[in-house]
């Protein structure tokens, strides 16, 4: 009995592998000879053989779509590098102007170009004049010297011997601005070390602001 079952399985497999055309439920003939050997075929058994007709599944019906094969999603691969840490950009450097004084020729940095101002003609290289000549006779309508010492913007000259001048300024280079900010930082650090505890918070905030600006200079 065990041999018969094995022969049945082998014979049915051979029939399917050989590509014998069968329908959705095809008939297969199990033929047993007189000596007990079993064979499977798609046509009736020969005369003298014991025959048994079997129904086996054939090709899939038209339009049949097999279900998709479940596939396991790949596990995420751990990165060998740590996630990048966001570093905010540095605070921008202040806009500065490199200027040369029209009267004294002194070089300095300023946040804004200074406004025009009045200067004595004698300081600008013109022949000097006496105060009585410049400001008029005693009791006259001339302006006093303290009034003339104040900076004036625009307008005509208010007395003889004065002229309107303007310092010469250009946008400062990054190196000049960095040097200016570094000086401000050093002076603030010196004041922070000498300050009392109650005076330190605003100086510490200023130190942080200047240090953030100096990141542009490294």
C-alpha positions as CSV (number, residue, x, y, z in Angstrom):
1,X,0.0,0.0,0.0
2,X,2.8,2.4,0.8
3,X,4.5,1.7,-2.5
4,X,1.2,2.3,-4.4
5,X,0.8,5.7,-2.8
6,X,4.4,6.7,-3.6
7,X,4.0,5.6,-7.2
8,X,0.7,7.6,-7.4
9,X,2.4,10.8,-6.2
10,X,5.4,10.3,-8.5
11,X,3.2,9.6,-11.5
12,X,0.9,12.5,-10.9
13,X,3.9,14.9,-10.5
14,X,5.4,13.6,-13.7
15,X,2.1,14.2,-15.5
16,X,1.9,17.8,-14.4
17,X,5.6,18.5,-15.1
18,X,5.5,17.1,-18.6
19,X,3.0,19.8,-19.4
20,X,0.1,17.6,-20.4
21,X,-2.8,20.0,-21.2
22,X,-5.5,19.5,-18.7
23,X,-8.7,21.6,-17.9
24,X,-9.7,23.2,-14.7
25,X,-10.8,19.7,-13.5
26,X,-9.1,17.3,-15.8
27,X,-9.5,13.5,-15.7
28,X,-6.4,11.3,-15.1
29,X,-6.4,7.6,-15.5
30,X,-4.8,5.4,-12.9
31,X,-3.8,2.2,-14.5
32,X,-2.7,-0.9,-12.5
33,X,-1.1,-3.8,-14.4
34,X,-1.4,-7.5,-13.5
35,X,2.0,-7.4,-11.7
36,X,0.8,-4.5,-9.5
37,X,2.7,-1.6,-11.1
38,X,0.8,1.7,-11.3
39,X,0.9,4.3,-14.0
40,X,-0.9,7.6,-14.6
41,X,-1.9,8.9,-18.0
42,X,-4.4,11.2,-19.7
43,X,-6.0,8.5,-21.8
44,X,-7.9,5.3,-20.8
45,X,-5.8,2.3,-19.6
46,X,-4.9,-0.5,-22.0
47,X,-6.9,-3.6,-22.1
48,X,-6.3,-5.9,-19.2
49,X,-5.3,-3.2,-16.8
50,X,-7.3,-2.1,-13.8
51,X,-8.4,1.5,-14.5
52,X,-9.5,4.3,-12.1
53,X,-10.5,7.7,-13.2
54,X,-9.4,10.7,-11.0
55,X,-10.2,14.4,-11.1
56,X,-7.2,16.7,-10.6
57,X,-7.0,20.5,-10.6
58,X,-5.7,21.9,-13.8
59,X,-4.9,25.4,-15.0
60,X,-6.3,28.5,-13.2
61,X,-9.6,29.8,-14.7
62,X,-9.4,32.9,-17.0
63,X,-9.0,36.2,-15.1
64,X,-7.7,34.5,-12.0
65,X,-5.1,36.7,-10.3
66,X,-3.1,35.0,-7.5
67,X,-2.9,36.9,-4.2
68,X,0.2,39.0,-3.7
69,X,3.0,37.4,-1.8
70,X,3.5,39.1,1.5
71,X,6.9,40.6,1.7
72,X,8.5,41.8,4.9
73,X,9.5,45.5,4.9
74,X,13.2,46.0,5.3
75,X,14.2,47.2,8.8
76,X,15.6,50.7,8.8
77,X,19.4,50.7,8.9
78,X,20.8,52.6,11.8
79,X,23.0,55.5,10.5
80,X,26.6,55.3,11.4
81,X,26.7,59.1,11.8
82,X,24.8,61.0,14.4
83,X,22.1,63.4,13.4
84,X,23.5,66.9,12.6
85,X,23.1,69.5,15.3
86,X,21.6,72.8,14.1
87,X,23.9,75.7,14.8
88,X,22.2,79.1,14.3
89,X,24.1,81.6,12.1
90,X,26.1,84.3,13.9
91,X,24.6,87.7,14.5
92,X,25.5,90.2,11.8
93,X,28.3,92.7,12.3
94,X,27.2,96.3,12.8
95,X,27.3,98.6,9.8
96,X,30.2,101.0,10.3
97,X,31.8,103.8,8.4
98,X,35.5,104.7,8.4
99,X,35.8,108.4,8.5
100,X,38.5,111.1,8.4
101,X,37.9,114.4,10.3
102,X,37.8,117.4,8.0
103,X,39.3,119.6,10.7
104,X,41.8,117.5,12.5
105,X,42.4,114.6,10.0
106,X,41.7,112.0,12.7
107,X,40.6,108.5,11.6
108,X,37.6,107.0,13.4
109,X,34.7,104.6,13.0
110,X,31.1,105.7,13.3
111,X,27.7,104.0,13.0
112,X,26.5,106.8,10.7
113,X,28.4,109.4,8.7
114,X,28.4,112.6,10.8
115,X,26.3,115.6,9.6
116,X,28.1,118.7,8.2
117,X,29.3,121.1,10.9
118,X,30.8,124.6,11.1
119,X,34.6,125.1,11.5
120,X,36.7,128.3,11.7
121,X,38.4,129.3,8.4
122,X,41.6,129.7,10.3
123,X,41.5,126.1,11.4
124,X,40.9,125.1,7.7
125,X,44.1,127.0,6.6
126,X,42.6,130.3,5.7
127,X,44.1,133.6,7.1
128,X,42.9,134.1,10.7
129,X,40.7,136.9,11.7
130,X,40.3,138.8,15.0
131,X,37.2,138.1,17.1
132,X,36.0,141.7,16.7
133,X,36.2,141.4,12.9
134,X,34.6,138.0,12.9
135,X,31.8,138.7,15.3
136,X,31.3,142.5,14.7
137,X,31.7,145.4,17.1
138,X,30.7,145.4,20.7
139,X,26.9,145.5,21.0
140,X,26.5,144.5,17.4
141,X,24.3,141.8,16.0
142,X,27.1,139.2,15.7
143,X,26.8,135.9,17.4
144,X,28.8,135.0,20.5
145,X,31.7,132.6,20.5
146,X,29.8,129.9,22.6
147,X,27.0,129.9,20.0
148,X,29.4,129.4,17.2
149,X,31.0,126.4,19.0
150,X,27.8,124.4,18.6
151,X,27.5,122.0,15.7
152,X,25.2,123.4,13.0
153,X,23.7,121.3,10.2
154,X,23.0,123.0,6.8
155,X,22.0,126.6,6.4
156,X,24.2,129.6,5.5
157,X,27.2,130.7,7.5
158,X,26.1,132.6,10.6
159,X,29.2,134.8,10.8
160,X,32.3,135.7,8.9
161,X,35.2,133.4,9.5
162,X,33.2,130.1,9.7
163,X,32.6,127.6,7.0
164,X,30.6,124.4,6.8
165,X,32.7,121.2,6.5
166,X,31.9,117.5,6.4
167,X,34.1,114.6,7.4
168,X,35.0,112.1,4.6
169,X,33.5,108.7,5.2
170,X,33.4,105.3,3.4
171,X,31.9,102.0,4.4
172,X,34.3,100.2,6.8
173,X,35.9,96.9,5.8
174,X,35.1,93.7,7.7
175,X,38.6,93.8,9.3
176,X,38.0,97.3,10.6
177,X,34.6,96.3,12.0
178,X,36.0,93.1,13.6
179,X,38.7,95.2,15.3
180,X,36.1,97.6,16.6
181,X,33.8,94.8,17.9
182,X,36.8,93.1,19.5
183,X,37.8,96.3,21.3
184,X,34.2,96.7,22.6
185,X,34.3,93.1,23.8
186,X,37.6,93.5,25.6
187,X,36.4,96.7,27.3
188,X,33.1,95.0,28.3
189,X,35.0,92.0,29.7
190,X,37.1,94.3,31.8
191,X,34.0,96.1,33.2
192,X,32.4,92.7,33.9
193,X,35.2,91.5,36.0
194,X,35.2,94.7,38.1
195,X,31.4,95.0,38.4
196,X,29.4,94.1,41.4
197,X,27.0,91.1,41.2
198,X,24.0,93.3,40.7
199,X,25.7,95.1,37.8
200,X,26.8,92.0,36.0
201,X,23.6,90.8,34.1
202,X,23.5,93.6,31.5
203,X,27.3,93.3,31.0
204,X,27.0,89.5,30.6
205,X,24.3,89.9,28.0
206,X,26.4,92.5,26.1
207,X,29.4,90.1,26.2
208,X,27.2,87.3,24.7
209,X,26.0,89.7,21.9
210,X,29.6,90.8,21.0
211,X,30.9,87.2,21.2
212,X,28.1,86.1,18.7
213,X,29.1,88.9,16.3
214,X,32.8,88.0,16.5
215,X,31.9,84.5,15.1
216,X,31.9,86.3,11.7
217,X,35.6,87.3,12.2
218,X,37.0,83.8,12.9
